[in-house]
C-alpha cells in the first residue's frame, strides 16, 4: 500500500519533471524563433542584390535597401505560404 508521503513525493517528482520539460521547451522555442528570424534577415541580402542588379536596368525600378528587401521577402512569404511535410 502506498502511503500519503510516497504519493506526495511522486506528485512532486512529476511536477519537477514537467517544470524541467517546460523550461526546455521554452528554450527550444526561443532558440528556434531567434535563429529563424536571423536566417530570414540574412535571406534579404541576396534578394536585395539580385533586385538591384536586374530590376533597375531591365524595368527601371528603384534600387532597394536592406529593409525594403526584407519587407518584400515578408510580403512574399505571406502571399505564397510554404507547404510543410508532416512527419
LINMOTA-V179993 format. One line per field, one symbol per residue. ss: DSSP state (H for helix, E for strand, C for the rest). A space follows every 10 residues. Layout:
BEGIN
ss->???
END
This chain:
BEGIN
ss->CCCHHHHHHH HHHHHHHHHH HHHHHHHHHH HHHHHHHHHH HHHHHHHHHH HHHHHHHHHC CCCCCHHHHH HHHHHHHHHC CCCCCCC
END
